[in-house]
Amino acid sequence: MYEQAVLNHAAKVLMAAANEGRADLALRGYLGGGHASWRERREITGSVFAYFRWIRWLDPKESPQRRLAQAVLLQERFDQDEKKVKAETLAARAVPEWLHQEMEVKPEFLRQLQREPSLWLRARPDTRDSLAKKLGGCETTAHAPDALRYRGDRDLFQTPEFKAGAFEIQDLASQKVGVACAPHPGETWWDACAGEGGKTLHLCDLMGNKGRVWATDRNQRRLAVLKRRASRAKLFNVRTASWNGETKPPGGTHFDGVLVDAPCSGVGTWQRNPDARWTTAHEDVPELAAIQGRMLGHACGSVRPGGRLVYSVCTLTRLETSAVAEVFTAAHPEFVFQSSDMLWPQDLDSNGMFIAVWNRARS
């Protein structure tokens, strides 16, 4: 059980989250103010996320601190013996009711959602083994060539390796998107919805810092973070521009590859961001599916003949995944469907992700 001071800090984060609308943003803002030590920051984060995982088990009449303490206790008991919580109970309480209408909600998926998420790192190409020795507490995986699961307790942001740009903190499922893109050195790629640049930087590394990657987003703050990350990693083949999903693409050219990592309901991230289970609405799913289809339609014309189009979303609902891919394939005969893959959190111990790949016909 955490100390009372930790629970008091966590209660303040819950208040901030109610205003921010997202617990991760509330945590970033509160913990960035130097309110706690490294150990306390980990415990505050753990208790806040436990609260949202087990919120439907908690007594709303209790104080925030008591509810947080109860959530931490429920998490500890679950971690000790997951079978103590019946699958039927998880199906009724761990996710909103509407999810059962949008996807197959398997017991294994529900149990994965209630576990604390693993921390995944992406080493720079051909440095995974040496980085693992330097950091300690790392495990390799066969699912991605540069991925490491970190089980240590160091503040990774303070390590010399992080400051030198030797690795990125990037979920395994996100890394598999870069692998599916399979870019080559010297090519020109467009990461259409780049956000803060995790996939952009992976593309740059896979291209050996050669060629060019255009990174666009509608949010300038995210692009500013991307630029800082690229500078730290000493990746100089990135160009950034604003794109809202509707206007012409950047660069005035056709690309060897286009990645559309579209905005989505984020169901695949519900283990890592459990508060999103209760802020995502059922009506968001068809609205986002329509946006995803439009973005693919607007971006696909920028793929040169023989080039590659990759669609990814960190969600698992059929309407935003296979249905979007099926509609696009039917509407665009110039694109030859290559593959699709639904990455389930319980299979990879990571976020969930859907990836579809097409090649544009040469004539």
C-alpha angles and dihedrals in degrees: 000000000000123000119263091250090060091050090049091053090047091051089056090051090053089054090050091047090056088059098038095045091223128073095209092057091046091051092048092051096044099042091043087065092070095248096144147022122260091263092048092048090057092048093046091051092046093051094047093051092044087054092058094043092054100028094120090057094054131094107244090204092066124089118267090251093053092047090050091050091050091049091052090050091050090050092051092050092048092049090052095049120001093187091070087078110065120229090235091057092050091049090054100041113020097065136026117270095244093065091074088063094054104045145001105278104205123194089238090055092051093050090050090053090057094052122090107257124250120244113237127198130193114215121207112265115293094002102091098107096045092046091050090056093049096048099036123203093068132136126194126222135202092223096081129015098230101033126121128183107218117213098164128107103231123122094249094195089064096050120109088233093059093045089051092053094247094141145006128222100239131152118247094240090053090051090054089059090061090048090052091052089057096190121188129222112270095025126122116235136180121213096195100189099030101160109179091346111255094137092036092059090046090055090050092052093047088052091052092242088293130119117018139289119199111206118195135178137156091234114079093194090061091049090052089055089048091054092052091049092049091050092051090049091047092235109153104173095082124109121184132206139159118261126170098190095258109065130073117291122258128264098033092250144098116257133226086223139008125199117199106190092177131201110264146164090276097223089148090063097051093107091056095035104032094168088068089070088072100039099048111089128211091239089058091072100066091037091054093043089058091050091048092052092049093048092051090049093050095045101042095073089067093064110101119228107282091021130126131251119196125188120192136171130175092227136090106208113122093228092060098039126031093013092056090048092049094050092048093048092051093048097045113049089169087073117073112212111234109174148324132207132191109206110204119206093227091055097051103023087236141088118309117252142175120211128185126180132198134176120215113236115249093228 
